[in-house]
Amino acid sequence: MAINKEEIKKIAQLARLELNDIEIEKYQEQLSSILGYIDKLKEVKTSNLAILGLESGEYNKTRIDEVLICSEKEQKIVLDQISEIENGQAKVGRVI
């Protein structure tokens, strides 16, 4: 599927990008190539395929957390490699 320069300019405007003529041509080729690949993917017959994982009960399966006990020597080796330690444990940044 081909995409024209006007469509590239419109996409650039929506993305608040300032593109010169060389960049417009470059992105026109790249986006046309991507859209052509998507058209090829649409031709793949998937109607008779089962969704992987759903039938086996493995979908979103989680494991049980378990505490592993290590020797003081092993603990010291690990903690010596960590930059921030608090109360004998590795201190890490908040993950949201």
CNS distance restraints for C-alpha pairs under 8 A (distance, minus, plus):
assign (resid   1 and name CA) (resid  32 and name CA) 5.81 0.50 0.50
assign (resid   1 and name CA) (resid  33 and name CA) 7.60 0.50 0.50
assign (resid   1 and name CA) (resid  35 and name CA) 5.65 0.50 0.50
assign (resid   1 and name CA) (resid  36 and name CA) 4.91 0.50 0.50
assign (resid   1 and name CA) (resid  39 and name CA) 7.33 0.50 0.50
assign (resid   2 and name CA) (resid  32 and name CA) 4.84 0.50 0.50
assign (resid   2 and name CA) (resid  33 and name CA) 7.88 0.50 0.50
assign (resid   2 and name CA) (resid  35 and name CA) 7.59 0.50 0.50
assign (resid   2 and name CA) (resid  36 and name CA) 7.57 0.50 0.50
assign (resid   3 and name CA) (resid   7 and name CA) 6.50 0.50 0.50
assign (resid   3 and name CA) (resid   8 and name CA) 7.36 0.50 0.50
assign (resid   3 and name CA) (resid  28 and name CA) 6.21 0.50 0.50
assign (resid   3 and name CA) (resid  31 and name CA) 7.11 0.50 0.50
assign (resid   3 and name CA) (resid  32 and name CA) 5.49 0.50 0.50
assign (resid   4 and name CA) (resid   8 and name CA) 6.57 0.50 0.50
assign (resid   4 and name CA) (resid  28 and name CA) 6.66 0.50 0.50
assign (resid   5 and name CA) (resid   9 and name CA) 6.18 0.50 0.50
assign (resid   5 and name CA) (resid  24 and name CA) 6.65 0.50 0.50
assign (resid   5 and name CA) (resid  25 and name CA) 7.24 0.50 0.50
assign (resid   5 and name CA) (resid  28 and name CA) 6.48 0.50 0.50
assign (resid   6 and name CA) (resid  10 and name CA) 6.20 0.50 0.50
assign (resid   7 and name CA) (resid  11 and name CA) 6.15 0.50 0.50
assign (resid   8 and name CA) (resid  12 and name CA) 6.05 0.50 0.50
assign (resid   8 and name CA) (resid  24 and name CA) 6.48 0.50 0.50
assign (resid   8 and name CA) (resid  27 and name CA) 7.20 0.50 0.50
assign (resid   8 and name CA) (resid  28 and name CA) 6.33 0.50 0.50
assign (resid   9 and name CA) (resid  13 and name CA) 6.08 0.50 0.50
assign (resid   9 and name CA) (resid  19 and name CA) 7.83 0.50 0.50
assign (resid   9 and name CA) (resid  24 and name CA) 7.24 0.50 0.50
assign (resid  10 and name CA) (resid  14 and name CA) 6.24 0.50 0.50
assign (resid  11 and name CA) (resid  15 and name CA) 6.17 0.50 0.50
assign (resid  12 and name CA) (resid  16 and name CA) 5.91 0.50 0.50
assign (resid  12 and name CA) (resid  17 and name CA) 4.88 0.50 0.50
assign (resid  12 and name CA) (resid  18 and name CA) 6.76 0.50 0.50
assign (resid  12 and name CA) (resid  19 and name CA) 7.12 0.50 0.50
assign (resid  13 and name CA) (resid  17 and name CA) 5.90 0.50 0.50
assign (resid  13 and name CA) (resid  18 and name CA) 7.42 0.50 0.50
assign (resid  19 and name CA) (resid  23 and name CA) 5.68 0.50 0.50
assign (resid  19 and name CA) (resid  24 and name CA) 6.12 0.50 0.50
assign (resid  20 and name CA) (resid  24 and name CA) 6.20 0.50 0.50
assign (resid  21 and name CA) (resid  25 and name CA) 6.30 0.50 0.50
assign (resid  22 and name CA) (resid  26 and name CA) 6.21 0.50 0.50
assign (resid  23 and name CA) (resid  27 and name CA) 6.04 0.50 0.50
assign (resid  24 and name CA) (resid  28 and name CA) 5.94 0.50 0.50
assign (resid  25 and name CA) (resid  29 and name CA) 6.29 0.50 0.50
assign (resid  26 and name CA) (resid  30 and name CA) 6.29 0.50 0.50
assign (resid  27 and name CA) (resid  31 and name CA) 5.80 0.50 0.50
assign (resid  28 and name CA) (resid  32 and name CA) 5.97 0.50 0.50
assign (resid  29 and name CA) (resid  33 and name CA) 6.14 0.50 0.50
assign (resid  30 and name CA) (resid  34 and name CA) 6.28 0.50 0.50
assign (resid  31 and name CA) (resid  35 and name CA) 6.08 0.50 0.50
assign (resid  32 and name CA) (resid  36 and name CA) 6.02 0.50 0.50
assign (resid  33 and name CA) (resid  37 and name CA) 6.25 0.50 0.50
assign (resid  34 and name CA) (resid  38 and name CA) 6.33 0.50 0.50
assign (resid  35 and name CA) (resid  39 and name CA) 6.27 0.50 0.50
assign (resid  36 and name CA) (resid  40 and name CA) 6.44 0.50 0.50
assign (resid  37 and name CA) (resid  41 and name CA) 6.37 0.50 0.50
assign (resid  38 and name CA) (resid  42 and name CA) 6.35 0.50 0.50
assign (resid  39 and name CA) (resid  43 and name CA) 6.86 0.50 0.50
assign (resid  40 and name CA) (resid  44 and name CA) 7.27 0.50 0.50
assign (resid  50 and name CA) (resid  55 and name CA) 7.85 0.50 0.50
assign (resid  51 and name CA) (resid  55 and name CA) 7.51 0.50 0.50
assign (resid  53 and name CA) (resid  57 and name CA) 6.33 0.50 0.50
assign (resid  53 and name CA) (resid  58 and name CA) 5.17 0.50 0.50
assign (resid  53 and name CA) (resid  59 and name CA) 4.97 0.50 0.50
assign (resid  54 and name CA) (resid  58 and name CA) 6.61 0.50 0.50
assign (resid  54 and name CA) (resid  59 and name CA) 5.50 0.50 0.50
assign (resid  57 and name CA) (resid  61 and name CA) 7.74 0.50 0.50
assign (resid  70 and name CA) (resid  74 and name CA) 6.09 0.50 0.50
assign (resid  70 and name CA) (resid  75 and name CA) 6.43 0.50 0.50
assign (resid  71 and name CA) (resid  75 and name CA) 6.21 0.50 0.50
assign (resid  72 and name CA) (resid  76 and name CA) 6.05 0.50 0.50
assign (resid  73 and name CA) (resid  77 and name CA) 6.33 0.50 0.50
assign (resid  74 and name CA) (resid  78 and name CA) 6.39 0.50 0.50
assign (resid  75 and name CA) (resid  79 and name CA) 6.06 0.50 0.50
assign (resid  76 and name CA) (resid  80 and name CA) 5.89 0.50 0.50
assign (resid  77 and name CA) (resid  81 and name CA) 6.94 0.50 0.50
assign (resid  78 and name CA) (resid  82 and name CA) 7.07 0.50 0.50
assign (resid  79 and name CA) (resid  85 and name CA) 7.40 0.50 0.50
assign (resid  79 and name CA) (resid  88 and name CA) 7.90 0.50 0.50
assign (resid  79 and name CA) (resid  89 and name CA) 7.55 0.50 0.50
assign (resid  79 and name CA) (resid  90 and name CA) 6.98 0.50 0.50
assign (resid  82 and name CA) (resid  90 and name CA) 6.59 0.50 0.50
assign (resid  84 and name CA) (resid  90 and name CA) 6.16 0.50 0.50
assign (resid  84 and name CA) (resid  91 and name CA) 5.39 0.50 0.50
assign (resid  84 and name CA) (resid  92 and name CA) 7.53 0.50 0.50
assign (resid  85 and name CA) (resid  89 and name CA) 5.44 0.50 0.50
assign (resid  85 and name CA) (resid  90 and name CA) 4.70 0.50 0.50
assign (resid  85 and name CA) (resid  91 and name CA) 5.27 0.50 0.50
assign (resid  86 and name CA) (resid  90 and name CA) 6.39 0.50 0.50
assign (resid  86 and name CA) (resid  91 and name CA) 5.95 0.50 0.50
